Amino acid sequence: MKQISRLVLLPFLLIFLGSSMAFANANEITPANKIGVLDWELLLTESPQAKEAKTRLDKEFQGRKDKLYSTQKEYQSKQEKLQRDREIMSEPERVKLDKELSKMQQELRHMDEEFRADYTASHRDEMEKFVKTVREVVEKIAKEEKYDLVIPQEATLYMANRIDVTEKVLQYLTKK
């Protein structure tokens, strides 16, 4: 009985395996596939869009950065004064300066957290725009030049220079 069921199941199993192998072979990467590799780091440093985004962020946050820096300098100078003159200060002066320093420290912490949160959000927005633009350009190049796959360079262990599409993308971005 077991032998009969094996004989009946064997053809179905062979048909299933054969169709699975054919499907797997159809989806494999073959030497005929065209693959490209993209260096994101180079695009972030060399593309006009990334440079413009950096300039926009610097310009937008420079005033707040300067204010934070000057407040930190003021805090440091008051703290140094307290350490230096602690022995010759009266008790009320010392208490007043201690309270002032505590308040300044809280303000600095709040200013820094707010600055970092706002900068991070703006940076993320700029990066999303940049990535969207790069993806559009990569897609256009991939369709025009019939690439089957474009992957980031960071995901590769080895690549030949001939498959690097970074310069092509950079040229498109420069023209845009």
C-alpha positions in Angstrom: 0.0 0.0 0.0 2.8 2.4 0.9 4.5 1.6 -2.4 1.4 2.4 -4.4 1.0 5.7 -2.6 4.7 6.5 -3.3 4.2 5.6 -7.0 1.2 7.9 -7.2 2.8 10.8 -5.3 6.2 10.6 -7.1 5.0 12.1 -10.5 3.2 14.9 -8.7 6.3 15.6 -6.6 8.5 15.6 -9.7 6.1 18.0 -11.5 6.0 20.3 -8.5 9.8 20.3 -8.2 10.2 20.8 -11.9 7.9 23.8 -12.0 9.5 25.3 -8.8 12.9 24.9 -10.4 11.8 26.6 -13.6 10.2 29.4 -11.6 13.4 29.9 -9.5 15.5 29.9 -12.6 13.4 32.5 -14.3 13.8 34.8 -11.3 17.6 34.3 -10.8 20.2 36.9 -11.5 22.0 35.8 -14.6 25.0 37.2 -16.4 22.5 38.8 -18.8 21.1 40.9 -16.1 22.4 44.5 -15.9 23.2 45.6 -12.4 24.3 49.1 -11.2 25.8 50.3 -7.9 25.2 53.7 -6.4 27.5 55.5 -4.0 25.2 57.6 -1.7 28.1 59.1 0.2 29.5 60.6 -3.0 26.1 62.0 -4.0 25.6 63.5 -0.6 28.9 65.4 -0.9 29.0 66.2 -4.6 25.4 66.8 -5.8 24.1 70.3 -6.1 20.9 69.4 -4.4 22.7 68.1 -1.3 24.9 71.1 -1.2 21.9 73.4 -1.5 20.1 71.6 1.3 23.1 71.9 3.6 23.3 75.7 2.8 19.5 76.1 3.5 19.9 74.3 6.8 22.9 76.2 7.8 21.2 79.5 6.9 18.0 78.6 8.7 19.7 77.5 11.9 22.7 79.8 12.1 21.0 82.4 14.3 19.8 79.9 16.8 23.2 78.2 16.8 24.9 81.5 17.5 22.5 82.3 20.3 23.1 78.9 21.9 26.8 79.3 21.6 26.8 82.8 23.1 24.6 81.6 26.0 27.0 78.7 26.6 29.9 81.2 26.7 28.1 83.4 29.1 27.2 80.4 31.3 30.9 79.3 31.3 32.2 82.7 32.2 29.7 83.1 35.1 30.6 79.6 36.3 34.3 80.4 36.1 33.6 83.7 38.1 31.8 81.7 40.8 34.7 79.2 41.1 37.3 81.9 41.0 35.6 84.4 43.4 33.7 82.0 45.6 35.9 82.7 48.6 35.7 86.5 48.4 31.9 86.7 47.6 29.3 87.4 50.2 26.8 84.6 50.9 23.9 86.4 49.2 26.0 87.0 46.1 27.1 83.4 45.9 23.5 82.2 46.3 22.2 84.6 43.7 24.9 83.5 41.2 24.2 79.8 42.0 20.5 80.3 41.2 21.4 82.2 38.1 23.6 79.5 36.9 21.0 76.8 37.6 18.4 78.8 35.7 20.9 79.3 32.8 21.7 75.6 32.7 18.1 74.7 32.4 17.6 77.3 29.7 20.6 76.0 27.9 19.4 72.4 28.1 16.0 73.4 26.8 17.5 75.6 24.0 19.8 72.7 23.0 17.0 70.1 23.0 14.7 72.4 21.0 17.5 73.2 18.5 18.5 69.6 18.0 14.8 68.5 17.5 14.1 71.2 15.0 17.4 70.7 13.2 16.8 66.9 13.0 13.3 67.4 11.7 14.4 69.9 9.0 17.4 67.7 8.1 15.1 64.7 7.7 12.7 66.7 5.5 15.7 67.8 3.3 17.0 64.2 3.1 13.6 62.9 2.1 13.4 65.4 -0.7 16.9 64.5 -1.8 16.3 60.8 -1.7 13.1 61.2 -3.7 15.0 63.2 -6.4 17.8 60.6 -6.5 15.3 57.7 -6.8 13.6 59.4 -9.7 16.9 60.0 -11.5 18.0 56.4 -10.8 14.7 55.1 -12.1 15.0 57.2 -15.2 18.6 55.9 -15.9 17.6 52.3 -15.1 14.7 52.5 -17.6 16.8 54.3 -20.3 19.8 52.0 -20.0 17.8 48.8 -19.1 19.2 48.1 -15.7 17.5 45.2 -13.9 18.8 46.2 -10.5 20.5 49.2 -8.8 21.8 48.8 -5.3 23.6 51.0 -2.9 27.4 50.6 -2.7 27.2 50.0 1.0 25.3 46.8 0.4 28.1 45.3 -1.8 31.2 43.5 -0.8 32.8 43.9 -4.2 32.0 45.7 -7.4 33.6 46.4 -10.7 33.9 50.0 -11.7 31.9 49.4 -14.8 28.7 48.9 -12.8 29.0 52.1 -10.8 26.2 54.4 -11.9 27.0 57.2 -9.5 28.6 59.5 -12.1 25.6 59.2 -14.4 23.2 60.0 -11.5 25.5 62.9 -10.5 25.4 64.3 -14.1 21.6 64.2 -14.1 21.4 65.9 -10.8 23.8 68.6 -11.9 21.6 69.2 -15.0 18.4 69.4 -12.9 
